Amino acid sequence: MLLWAIIMKIVSVLEKFIQDLKKKGRSISTILAYRKDVEQLIASVKTEKIDRVTTADIENFKKNLRREGYTAKSISRKINAVKSFFRFAVNNNFIKNDPSSTITHPKYEIKTPRVLSKIEYRALRDACREDIRMAAIIELLLQTGTRIGELARLTLDNINFDKNTVQVKEYQSQKARKIPLNNPAKKAIQKYLKQRPKSKNKTLFLTKTGNPFLVRNIRSAINRYLKIAGIKNARVNDLRNTFIVQQLKAGVPLVTVSKIVGHKRISTTEKYLELTEEQGKERVKLEEL
């Protein structure tokens, strides 16, 4: 007997869906977002049985999200979660037909990535010059294109000064990779290590008490220095954007840049090409900012 004939409760299928996402190695943030989005749908429908959810129910869910003030981008993300959920339900025979198959995503404009100008990232450097730890963090982000979470998880063993590489560890759905470590970043880290608190903890960046410098605190500190430097409408991720665009401008091959920054799809890197001028011969050496 097919499982959909049993008429399962939608919440039971949701739990199986979440377990499937975990098995596939999806990130914790993605799993939490998908759960919340599907739970929002469940709260809006008038049935506990998954086979009773209709296309009209999902359309009404989408309309209600608009009324509640969600942006088109947020609604699109939620619809994507709902579609993934019902595809899972069909593929595992919990239901026969997918009520979300004809649901369309709202249109929204994809913003061009924010990139710091040379004047801006030099001003940022000047602003944190006396803060050796933050100077090293900002230099590492600018010169390697690492994500802030990846930077926060770096240990002393991940930095190889002899081979001039940074080893980014595998984390959730993000694969491990080696990143070239250029001279500006290398010198900034070495300067920081001379005053790094003594601790048994091997995390590279520590607080004054020898504990790991947490992502949220790193983000707050960078935002503070962006403000001090007078850089408006900028976020932490814009340092990563700046690295990507500068390397593409310098003629570093698209595939090389994509691998260095850990993009899963080269199409993600391609969106930065519109911010670069037409280049000549490709280079292998990375540009120093």
Buried (B, 14 or more C-beta within 10 A) or exposed (E): EEEBEEEBEBEEBBEBBBEBBEEEEBBEEBBEBBBEBBBBBBEBBEEBEBBBBEBEBBBEBBEEBEEEEBEBBBBBBBBBBBBBBBBBBBEBEBBEEBBBEEBEBBEEEEEEBBBBEEEBBEBBBEBBEEBBBBBBBBBBBBBBBBBBBBBBBBBEEBBEEEEBBBBBBEBEEBEEBBBBBBEBBBEBBEBBBEEBEEEEBEBBBBBEEEEBBEBEEBBEBBBBBBEEBEBEEBBBBBBBBBBBBBBBBBBBEBEBBBBBBBBEEEEEBEEBBEBBEEEEEEBEEBBEB
